[in-house]
Amino acid sequence: MPTHIFFDLDNTLTPSRSVMLSEHQTLFARLCAVCDVIVVSGSSESVIRKDIPTPQKGFFILAQSGNHAEDKSGVVLWQETFTPEQKNLILTFIKDIHDAAKLTVSHEDDLVEDRGSQISYSMIGHNEDRAKKKAFDPNAAKRLSFLAERTTQRDTLRAAGVEVMVGGTTCFDFYVAGKHKGFNITRLIEREKWNKDDCMYVGDALFSGGNDEAVIGVIATRAVSNPHETFEYIQTLLTP
């Protein structure tokens, strides 16, 4: 059994932008009691705490793709920030995709979240109906296509020190270039002096272009499609 287990959040531990299912909370608490659990997400630390109601302070948090890190006691280990120039370039990139997509959305003010270390743009809304989000771009093909059509704009972002990946079910996640999930997982492993061979990463976006892809080659990975698959795996870990 791995002794340090890293999990993505949306569609891995929880349904997108939703509280962990009640039938999963006990299993999650049991796992936290027997090994190091680390939640790695593009979401903010406050959203992670809200979506995982128990055990509070029983796990490490790598929020905003790991650019805001907290230990099990809630002590901040590090936090990255964007410069004003980087933010302006990100918002320009977002506007380009938004205007090109021409989507009718429920709430325009629900599309962009500036989390400090990461900016996330949902094409239809972060808090849109869960079923609509799940059906919008289930294999990420729409969002990957938008990125493939914008190589020049992405090069401009990279030159300014910003990277963008698809995240969640409807999002583009922007973070400080090079400081993706793989980088920050390595950062925590080295800080805690863990053995990489004792680590495992579980996520639903390990595909090419997904925001979990950067973990491949860093530690062992396990791909899942939804929280039910994740907790089936957790159950096997907890079964003698």
Secondary structure, DSSP 8 states (H G I E B T S, - for coil): --SEEEE-SBTTTBSTTS---HHHHHHHHHHHHHSEEEEE-SS-HHHHHHH--SSTTSSEEEEGGGTEEE-TT--EEEE----HHHHHHHHHHHHHHHHHH----S-GGGSEEE-SSEEEEESS-TTS-HHHHHHH-TTSHHHHHHHHTTHHHHHHHHHTTEEEEEETTTEEEEEETT-SHHHHHHHHHHHHT--GGGEEEEES--STTBTTGGGBTTBEEEE-SSHHHHHHHHHHHH--
